[in-house]
Amino acid sequence: MLAAYVVSKHRPALMSAATIIFATALLWGSAAQPAQGVALNLGDIVAVVQNSGNVYVVNPTTGTRSLLSSGGALFNPFHVLVDNHGQIFIPERSGGAHGPGIVHVTPGTGSSSLLSPISFPLSLAAESSGSLIVGNFSSQLFRVDLQTGKNTLLTTLSGLYDIQDIDIDTRGRYVVLDAGGKVARFDPATGQQTIVASGGQFQNPSDLVIRANGDYLVANQNVLLDINPVSGQQQIAFTSAAPIYWLALQDQNTLLYADSNRTIWRLNLLNNQSQSITTFPSGVDVTRIAVYVPEPAAISTFMVCSVALLVRSSRRNRTRKG
């Protein structure tokens, strides 16, 4: 699965640092600035701003922020994902220039266009086939064809408030984080829905990623919860001084997260040592972060085609009805 089709919801070694792109980016800029495009490089961070629709790229080493796209089809985004060809997809909740749906942003030009109209989309994941899986405010799951933009309703999940995040495990099952404090799993092959974890330590959880060992990491206020995918057992994996909002896996032992102070951090999951990468100005409402990590099959394709990839974006403010 793509943790950073992010980066969503979303990061390995390719041809060269100049050719390959690892992105989780957000730059401070005016909503009036035109789309301009930014080249993505391996390890970069991509971030989306909710209150302006701006998309930024952050250098993970220097913390330098660059504006990638502004306005256009984006007005009230909530997620970000980069596919194996370096194209960026963002759920636009309320409208922009073309109404709610999945927006495609081209890194090189910064241009944005509505790919597929969907009511109040909130989360994104990428299937190995290349299709997008979208979750919306009505707890519906859609599949979007990237070639045609056609969306197909797969199911409406029961007992959930809204789909805060989606990830896909190694068996192709959709792992869903509910803003009401649940982790659910849906198997598209069988149509079975399972509640993996609920209650316990959940307090307004905001984001989820799946580790290489299969465990789920959930941003949950000031703590990072490790959820056993079989038993649903919750354990505190890390505690932060400020609430943790958005997550993106850089590799199996390195997590990027954005906190309530608008700072993006790098966390070593083996020793829980963290290092700040950049802090955004006051007033910037980051609505997800993403890191580029293509799957092994995508790496060889990238080396042949010399294509770059990007990852997910960050944000806080939990969605409310109305």
C-alpha positions in Angstrom: 0.0 0.0 0.0 1.0 3.6 -0.4 1.3 5.3 3.0 1.9 8.6 1.3 -0.3 8.8 -1.7 0.2 10.3 0.5 2.0 10.0 1.0 -2.1 9.8 1.5 -2.9 8.6 4.5 1.2 9.0 2.9 8.0 6.5 1.2 12.6 3.9 -0.6 15.5 4.2 -2.8 15.3 5.2 -6.4 17.6 6.4 -9.2 19.2 9.4 -7.6 18.3 12.1 -5.2 17.9 14.5 -8.1 15.6 12.2 -10.0 13.6 10.8 -7.2 11.2 12.5 -5.0 10.2 12.0 -1.5 7.7 14.8 -0.5 5.8 16.1 2.5 5.5 19.8 1.8 3.9 22.9 3.0 4.9 26.5 2.5 3.5 29.7 3.9 2.1 31.9 1.1 -0.8 34.1 0.1 -4.0 32.6 -1.2 -3.8 35.2 -4.0 -0.6 33.7 -5.3 -1.0 31.8 -8.7 -0.3 28.2 -9.2 3.4 27.8 -10.0 4.6 24.2 -9.6 7.6 22.9 -7.6 10.0 20.1 -8.4 9.8 17.2 -5.8 12.9 15.5 -4.5 13.4 12.3 -2.6 12.5 12.9 1.1 10.5 16.1 0.5 7.4 16.7 2.5 4.0 17.8 1.0 1.4 19.7 3.1 -2.0 21.2 2.3 -3.4 24.3 4.0 -7.1 24.1 4.8 -8.0 27.7 5.0 -6.4 28.7 1.8 -6.1 25.6 -0.4 -2.4 26.2 -0.7 -0.1 23.2 -1.3 3.5 23.4 -0.1 6.7 21.4 -0.4 9.1 21.1 2.6 12.8 20.1 2.3 13.1 17.4 5.1 16.8 18.4 5.7 16.7 22.2 5.7 13.1 22.7 6.5 12.8 25.1 3.6 9.1 25.6 2.5 8.0 26.3 -1.1 4.6 27.0 -2.5 3.6 24.4 -5.0 0.0 25.3 -5.8 -2.5 28.0 -4.7 -6.3 28.3 -5.1 -7.7 26.9 -8.4 -9.9 23.8 -7.6 -8.9 23.9 -3.9 -10.6 25.9 -1.2 -11.3 23.6 1.8 -9.0 20.5 1.4 -8.6 17.8 4.0 -6.0 15.2 2.9 -3.3 14.6 0.4 -1.8 11.6 -1.5 0.9 11.2 -4.1 0.8 8.2 -6.5 3.7 6.2 -8.0 3.9 8.7 -10.9 4.3 11.7 -8.7 0.8 13.1 -9.2 -1.0 14.6 -6.2 -4.6 14.0 -5.3 -6.5 16.0 -2.6 -10.1 15.7 -1.3 -11.8 19.1 -1.7 -14.7 19.2 0.8 -16.8 22.2 -0.1 -16.1 23.5 -3.5 -13.1 25.4 -4.8 -13.7 26.4 -8.4 -15.6 23.2 -9.4 -17.4 21.8 -6.4 -16.5 19.0 -3.9 -14.6 16.0 -5.0 -11.1 14.6 -5.7 -8.7 17.2 -7.1 -5.6 16.4 -9.1 -2.6 18.7 -8.7 0.3 18.5 -11.1 3.6 19.2 -9.3 5.5 20.7 -12.3 2.9 23.3 -13.1 0.9 23.6 -9.9 -2.3 23.4 -11.9 -5.3 21.8 -10.2 -8.5 20.3 -11.7 -11.5 18.3 -10.4 -10.9 14.6 -11.2 -14.0 13.1 -9.7 -17.0 14.7 -8.0 -17.8 13.2 -4.6 -19.9 14.7 -1.7 -17.7 15.9 1.2 -14.6 13.6 0.7 -12.3 13.4 3.7 -9.7 10.7 3.1 -7.7 8.9 0.4 -5.7 5.7 -0.1 -4.1 4.1 -3.2 -4.7 0.5 -4.2 -1.9 -1.5 -5.8 -3.9 -1.3 -9.1 -3.5 2.5 -9.0 -7.1 3.3 -8.3 -8.0 5.6 -5.4 -10.1 4.7 -2.4 -12.0 7.6 -1.0 -13.9 7.9 2.3 -16.4 10.7 2.9 -18.4 12.3 5.7 -21.3 9.9 5.2 -19.0 6.9 6.0 -19.1 5.8 2.3 -16.2 4.2 0.5 -15.7 4.9 -3.2 -13.2 3.6 -5.8 -12.0 6.2 -8.3 -10.6 5.3 -11.7 -7.6 7.6 -12.5 -8.0 7.3 -16.2 -11.7 8.3 -16.4 -12.4 9.9 -13.1 -15.4 7.6 -12.7 -16.2 6.8 -9.1 -18.0 3.7 -7.9 -19.7 3.4 -4.5 -18.2 0.3 -2.8 -20.1 0.3 0.6 -21.5 2.4 3.4 -19.8 1.5 6.7 -22.1 1.1 9.7 -21.7 2.4 13.2 -19.2 5.2 12.3 -19.3 9.0 12.6 -17.1 9.9 9.7 -14.1 8.5 7.9 -11.1 10.5 9.2 -8.5 8.4 7.4 -8.0 5.2 5.3 -5.0 3.0 4.8 -4.7 -0.3 3.0 -3.0 -3.4 4.5 -0.9 -6.0 2.8 -4.0 -8.2 2.2 -5.8 -5.4 0.4 -8.2 -4.6 3.2 -9.2 -1.0 3.9 -8.3 0.1 7.4 -10.5 3.1 8.5 -10.0 5.5 11.3 -13.3 7.0 12.5 -13.3 10.4 14.1 -15.7 9.1 16.8 -13.0 6.8 18.2 -12.9 3.5 16.3 -10.7 1.6 13.9 -12.7 -0.4 11.4 -11.6 -2.8 8.6 -13.4 -3.5 5.4 -12.5 -6.4 3.1 -13.5 -5.6 -0.5 -13.2 -9.2 -1.5 -15.8 -10.5 1.0 -17.7 -7.3 1.9 -17.1 -8.0 5.6 -16.7 -5.1 8.0 -15.0 -5.5 11.3 -14.5 -3.1 14.2 -10.9 -3.7 15.2 -10.7 -1.3 18.2 -13.0 1.2 19.9 -13.3 3.2 23.1 -10.4 2.7 25.4 -7.9 5.5 25.1 -9.4 7.0 21.9 -10.0 10.8 22.3 -10.7 12.5 19.0 -8.1 10.5 16.9 -7.0 12.3 13.8 -4.7 10.1 11.6 -3.6 6.5 11.0 -0.7 4.7 9.3 0.2 1.0 9.1 3.7 -0.1 10.1 5.7 -2.8 8.3 4.8 -5.3 11.1 1.1 -4.7 10.5 0.3 -2.7 13.6 -1.7 0.5 13.3 -0.3 3.8 14.6 -3.0 6.3 15.5 -2.5 10.0 16.3 -4.6 10.5 19.4 -4.3 13.9 21.1 -0.9 14.0 22.9 -0.1 10.3 22.3 0.7 8.0 19.5 -1.3 4.7 20.0 -0.1 1.4 18.7 -3.1 -0.8 17.8 -2.7 -4.6 17.4 -4.6 -5.4 14.2 -5.8 -8.8 15.5 -6.7 -8.2 19.2 -7.4 -4.4 18.9 -5.2 -3.9 22.0 -4.1 -0.3 22.5 -0.7 0.7 23.7 1.0 4.1 24.0 4.0 4.2 21.7 5.0 7.8 22.1 3.9 10.9 24.1 4.2 14.4 22.8 4.2 17.8 24.6 1.7 19.1 22.0 -1.3 17.2 20.4 -0.3 15.1 17.4 -2.5 15.7 14.4 -1.1 14.2 11.2 1.2 11.2 10.3 3.3 10.0 7.4 5.8 7.1 7.5 9.2 7.9 6.0 10.3 4.3 6.4 9.5 1.4 8.7 11.3 2.9 11.6 10.8 6.7 10.9 7.6 8.6 11.3 6.9 12.2 10.4 4.2 14.0 12.3 2.6 17.4 12.5 1.5 18.8 15.9 -0.9 21.5 17.1 2.0 24.1 17.1 2.3 23.8 13.3 5.6 22.0 13.6 6.6 18.9 11.6 8.7 16.4 13.4 10.8 13.4 12.6 10.4 10.5 15.1 12.7 7.5 15.4 10.2 4.7 16.3 13.0 2.5 17.7 14.2 5.0 20.4 11.4 7.6 20.5 13.9 10.4 19.7 12.3 13.3 17.8 13.7 16.2 15.8 11.9 19.2 14.5 12.0 19.8 10.7 10.0 23.1 10.3 7.4 25.3 12.0 4.8 27.1 10.0 3.6 30.6 10.7 0.6 31.4 12.9 -2.7 31.1 11.0 -1.6 28.2 8.8 -4.1 25.3 9.3 -2.2 22.3 7.9 -4.7 19.6 6.9 -2.4 16.6 6.5 1.2 15.7 5.6 2.6 13.1 3.3 5.9 11.4 2.6 6.9 9.7 -0.6 7.6 6.0 -0.4 6.8 4.0 -3.5 6.3 0.3 -3.4 9.1 -2.0 -4.7 7.4 -2.6 -8.0 6.9 1.1 -8.5 10.6 1.8 -7.9 11.8 -0.2 -10.8 9.1 1.4 -13.0 10.3 4.8 -11.8 13.9 4.0 -12.7 12.8 3.2 -16.2 10.5 6.1 -16.7 12.4 8.6 -14.5 9.2 9.6 -12.8 9.0 11.3 -9.4 6.5 10.8 -6.5 5.1 12.9 -3.7 3.3 12.2 -0.5 0.5 13.4 2.0 -0.5 16.4 3.7 -1.5 17.5 7.1 -4.2 19.2 9.0 -5.9 19.6 12.3 -9.6 20.7 12.9 -11.8 17.7 13.1 -14.7 17.8 10.6 -18.1 18.7 12.0 -21.5 18.2 10.5 -23.1 21.2 8.9 
